[in-house]
Amino acid sequence: MDKNKNRLIYLLIAILFIWLLILSLSRPNSRKENQSVTINEYEVSGFSTDFTTIVKDNKNSIVSVIADNSLLSGFVYGQNDNKVYIVTAYHGVSNTGNINVQFGSSYNVPATLLGFDIYTDIAVLEIESPYSIDSLKIGDSSLLQAGEFVISIGTPSSLEYSSSAKLSMISHPLLSLDNSITYDSNRYNYYLNVIQLDSALKTGYSGSPILNMAGEVVGLNTMSNSDYSFAISSNELRIVADKIINHEDINRNLLGIDAVLIKDMPNYEKTNLNLDIQTISGLYVRNIKDSLIANNAGIVVGDVILKVNDIEINNFNDYLEIIYLQDQTLNFEVLRNNQTIMLGIEND
């Protein structure tokens, strides 16, 4: 009897051991399978779904602009009763007779050039429409960072490709581009502040918005070369477009400087430029144009512009405020050789 009892105990112990061995071998596999599923779900929801949602939610507010023989893009900026305001690139609608705006593949409406700004290449068109049309949300372009994904939606090549989406990356959120334009037989040379994208865009994308991952407009595509494309920031676009819509003069202070924000400089770069590492605000002047405001005021390469008319320069929005100041006199507080000096000029 005792022998049978002992055999039964040994059998139960053996069964328990085998069961524990099976569990220990199956748990890692089970955990690995669960991890794989989670990763796959993240890839879909984190990338594909976000992109498609942004395009789907915004494409109906993005238009094709047909100006004589030119084709470009634009977007709905705002609406007042039956007046709809479209922002686009000025170079595509300048010196043209007939301008039409097309929504989707069929709704075509004649447009009037309400106003424009030659320096930023921004134009506002006005159309009459009985429909309520959603305008795009304007985001804060000063928050952009290099490496951030953005989407351009426009009409490359021909109308059949309207609402085409193009994924790009921010190469540089704020770049001073040496630019020149001819207007009324006059040549203007200046620095244009732009957002640089990592790839070139086809011609028809001119005037199209670039959207961040929140679906907000952070720039307007304006020009491209074989390697990159460039956009006007949404923060400057908002200033210019609002002035045009409100029939206000666009008075701009052409400082004529290629500058970088001190806050974006690492300490080793400050040290290399003989700047005090405690300097945390201002604009470091890298290049300067002759015969423009900064040069005429006595500012030189290597200066740090700390304030203009008591406006401290901490970010790009402060810089924009100075660009569009209406004051007749501009007073500069400048750091030169780690000494503060004051410079001033009468603004024509």
C-alpha positions in Angstrom: 0.0 0.0 0.0 2.8 2.4 0.9 4.6 1.5 -2.3 1.5 2.4 -4.4 1.1 5.7 -2.4 4.8 6.6 -3.1 4.4 5.9 -6.8 1.4 8.1 -7.0 3.3 11.0 -5.3 6.2 10.6 -7.7 3.8 10.6 -10.6 2.1 13.8 -9.5 5.5 15.5 -9.0 6.6 14.4 -12.5 3.4 15.8 -14.1 3.8 19.1 -12.2 7.4 19.4 -13.3 6.5 18.7 -17.0 3.7 21.3 -16.7 6.0 24.0 -15.3 8.5 23.3 -18.1 5.8 23.7 -20.7 4.7 27.1 -19.2 8.3 28.4 -19.0 8.9 27.6 -22.7 5.6 29.1 -23.9 5.7 32.5 -22.1 8.6 34.1 -24.0 7.1 33.2 -27.3 3.8 34.6 -26.2 5.4 37.8 -25.0 7.4 38.2 -28.3 4.2 37.8 -30.3 2.5 40.5 -28.3 5.4 42.9 -28.8 5.3 42.3 -32.5 1.6 43.2 -32.7 2.1 46.3 -30.7 5.0 47.5 -32.9 3.0 46.9 -36.0 0.0 48.9 -34.6 2.3 51.8 -33.8 3.8 51.9 -37.3 0.3 52.2 -38.8 -1.2 54.7 -36.4 1.9 56.8 -35.9 2.7 57.4 -39.6 0.3 56.3 -42.2 -3.0 57.2 -40.5 -1.7 60.6 -39.4 -0.6 61.6 -42.9 -3.8 60.4 -44.7 -6.0 62.2 -42.1 -4.1 65.5 -42.6 -4.5 65.3 -46.4 -8.2 64.2 -46.2 -9.1 66.9 -43.7 -7.5 69.8 -45.6 -7.4 69.1 -49.3 -10.9 70.6 -50.0 -9.6 74.0 -48.8 -6.6 73.9 -51.2 -7.1 75.1 -54.8 -5.6 75.3 -58.2 -5.0 78.8 -59.6 -5.1 79.3 -63.4 -3.7 82.6 -64.5 -3.5 82.9 -68.3 -0.9 80.2 -69.1 0.3 79.7 -65.6 -0.8 77.0 -63.2 -0.1 77.2 -59.5 -1.7 76.4 -56.1 -3.3 78.3 -53.3 -5.4 77.8 -50.2 -8.5 79.3 -48.5 -7.2 81.8 -45.9 -10.6 83.2 -44.8 -14.1 84.1 -45.7 -16.3 87.1 -45.1 -20.0 86.5 -46.1 -19.8 85.5 -49.8 -16.2 86.7 -50.2 -13.5 84.1 -50.0 -9.8 85.0 -49.7 -7.2 82.8 -51.3 -3.5 83.0 -50.6 -1.1 82.1 -53.4 2.3 83.0 -54.8 2.4 86.4 -56.5 4.9 85.5 -59.2 2.3 83.2 -60.8 -0.5 85.8 -61.0 1.5 88.9 -61.8 1.0 90.6 -65.2 -1.9 88.3 -66.0 -5.4 89.2 -67.4 -7.7 86.4 -66.3 -7.4 84.5 -63.0 -9.5 81.5 -62.1 -9.6 79.4 -58.9 -10.6 75.8 -59.1 -11.8 73.7 -56.2 -11.4 69.9 -56.7 -12.0 68.8 -60.3 -15.0 70.9 -61.3 -15.9 74.0 -59.2 -14.2 76.9 -61.2 -14.6 80.5 -60.1 -13.2 83.8 -61.5 -10.9 85.6 -59.1 -9.7 89.1 -58.5 -6.2 90.0 -57.4 -6.9 91.8 -54.1 -3.3 92.7 -53.3 0.2 91.5 -53.2 3.7 91.9 -51.6 6.7 91.7 -53.9 9.2 90.9 -51.2 7.6 87.8 -49.8 5.9 86.8 -53.1 2.5 86.6 -51.4 -0.7 87.5 -53.2 -4.3 87.4 -52.0 -7.1 86.6 -54.4 -10.8 87.3 -53.8 -13.6 85.2 -55.2 -17.4 85.3 -54.8 -19.0 82.1 -53.6 -22.4 81.3 -52.1 -20.9 78.3 -50.3 -19.3 78.2 -46.8 -15.8 77.0 -47.4 -13.5 76.0 -44.6 -10.3 78.0 -44.3 -7.0 76.3 -43.2 -5.7 76.9 -39.7 -2.6 78.9 -39.5 0.1 77.5 -37.2 3.1 79.1 -35.4 6.1 78.6 -37.7 8.5 79.7 -35.0 8.0 76.3 -33.4 9.4 74.4 -36.4 12.5 72.2 -36.0 14.9 70.7 -38.4 14.0 67.1 -39.1 10.2 67.7 -38.7 7.9 66.2 -41.3 5.6 68.5 -43.3 3.1 67.9 -46.1 2.6 70.1 -49.2 -0.7 69.7 -51.1 -1.0 71.4 -54.5 -1.3 71.0 -58.3 1.9 70.0 -60.0 2.1 69.9 -63.8 -1.6 69.9 -64.7 -5.1 70.1 -63.3 -5.6 66.4 -63.4 -3.0 66.2 -60.6 -4.8 68.7 -58.3 -4.7 67.9 -54.5 -1.4 66.0 -54.9 0.4 65.4 -51.6 4.1 65.5 -51.1 5.9 64.6 -47.9 9.0 66.7 -47.1 11.3 67.3 -44.1 12.3 70.7 -42.6 16.0 71.1 -43.5 16.2 74.5 -41.9 13.4 76.3 -40.0 14.8 79.8 -40.6 17.2 80.6 -43.4 18.3 84.1 -44.7 18.2 83.7 -48.5 20.1 86.2 -50.7 17.3 87.3 -53.0 16.6 89.9 -55.7 13.5 90.9 -57.6 12.7 93.4 -60.4 9.6 95.4 -60.1 8.6 98.5 -62.2 12.0 98.4 -63.8 13.7 98.6 -60.4 16.0 96.0 -59.0 15.8 95.1 -55.3 18.5 93.1 -53.5 17.7 91.9 -50.0 17.7 88.9 -47.6 14.5 86.9 -47.6 13.6 84.8 -44.5 12.5 81.3 -45.6 11.9 77.8 -44.4 14.1 75.3 -46.3 12.6 71.9 -47.3 14.8 68.9 -48.0 13.6 68.3 -51.6 12.6 70.3 -54.7 8.9 70.7 -55.6 7.4 70.9 -59.1 6.5 74.3 -60.4 2.7 73.9 -59.8 3.3 73.6 -56.1 4.1 77.3 -55.9 1.5 78.9 -53.7 0.7 75.7 -51.9 0.7 75.5 -48.1 3.0 73.3 -46.1 1.2 71.6 -43.2 2.7 70.3 -40.0 1.6 67.1 -38.3 -1.2 69.0 -36.5 -2.7 69.9 -40.0 -1.8 73.6 -39.5 -0.3 75.8 -42.2 3.3 76.7 -41.3 4.5 78.1 -44.6 3.7 78.9 -48.2 5.8 77.3 -51.0 7.3 80.1 -53.1 10.5 78.9 -54.9 12.6 75.8 -55.6 15.9 74.8 -57.1 17.2 71.4 -58.2 17.8 70.3 -54.6 15.6 72.2 -52.2 12.4 74.2 -52.0 11.7 77.3 -49.9 8.6 78.6 -48.2 7.6 81.9 -46.5 6.8 81.3 -42.9 3.2 81.3 -41.7 4.0 84.0 -39.1 5.1 86.4 -41.8 2.3 85.2 -44.2 -0.3 86.1 -41.5 1.0 89.7 -41.2 1.1 90.3 -44.9 -2.2 88.6 -45.8 -4.1 90.4 -43.0 -2.8 93.8 -44.2 -3.8 93.1 -47.8 -7.4 91.9 -46.8 -7.8 95.0 -44.5 -6.5 97.3 -47.3 -3.5 98.5 -45.2 -0.2 99.5 -46.6 2.6 97.0 -46.2 5.5 99.1 -44.9 8.6 97.0 -44.4 12.0 97.9 -42.9 14.6 96.3 -45.2 17.3 95.8 -42.6 19.5 94.0 -45.1 21.1 91.5 -42.7 21.8 87.8 -42.8 21.6 87.0 -39.1 21.2 84.1 -36.7 19.4 84.1 -33.4 21.8 83.9 -30.4 19.5 81.5 -28.6 20.2 78.9 -31.3 23.9 79.2 -30.8 25.8 76.6 -28.7 28.4 78.0 -26.3 31.4 76.8 -28.3 30.2 78.8 -31.2 29.8 81.9 -29.1 33.3 81.4 -27.7 34.7 81.0 -31.3 33.0 84.3 -32.2 34.4 86.0 -29.1 30.9 86.5 -27.6 30.2 86.3 -23.9 28.4 82.9 -23.3 26.0 84.8 -21.0 24.6 86.5 -24.1 21.3 84.7 -24.7 19.3 87.0 -26.8 19.7 89.1 -30.0 20.7 88.6 -33.6 24.3 87.9 -34.6 25.0 89.7 -38.0 26.8 87.3 -40.4 26.4 89.4 -43.6 25.0 92.8 -44.5 23.7 94.5 -47.6 25.0 97.9 -48.7 22.6 100.9 -48.8 19.9 99.2 -46.6 18.9 100.2 -43.1 21.3 98.3 -40.9 24.3 99.3 -43.1 23.2 102.9 -43.1 22.8 102.9 -39.3 26.4 101.8 -38.9 25.8 98.1 -38.0 28.7 95.9 -39.1 29.3 92.1 -39.5 29.9 90.6 -36.1 27.5 92.9 -34.2 24.7 91.5 -32.1 21.5 93.4 -32.4 19.9 93.2 -28.9 17.0 95.6 -29.3 15.3 97.8 -31.8 13.1 100.6 -30.4 13.1 98.8 -27.0 11.9 95.5 -28.6 14.2 92.8 -27.3 14.9 90.1 -29.9 14.5 86.6 -28.4 12.9 84.8 -31.3 11.8 85.2 -34.9 8.5 86.7 -34.0 10.3 89.6 -32.3 12.3 90.0 -35.5 9.2 90.2 -37.6 7.7 92.8 -35.2 10.8 95.0 -36.0 10.6 94.3 -39.7 7.0 95.7 -39.8 7.5 98.5 -37.3 5.9 101.8 -38.5 8.1 104.1 -36.5 10.0 106.8 -38.4 13.1 106.5 -36.3 14.8 103.1 -35.6 17.1 103.0 -32.5 19.4 99.9 -32.3 21.0 98.6 -29.1 24.0 96.7 -30.4 26.6 94.5 -28.7 30.0 95.1 -30.3 33.2 93.6 -28.8 31.1 92.7 -25.7 30.3 96.4 -25.2 26.8 97.9 -25.7 26.5 100.8 -28.1 23.5 102.7 -29.4 22.9 103.4 -33.1 20.0 105.1 -34.8 18.6 106.1 -38.3 15.7 108.0 -39.7 13.5 105.6 -41.6 12.2 107.0 -44.9 
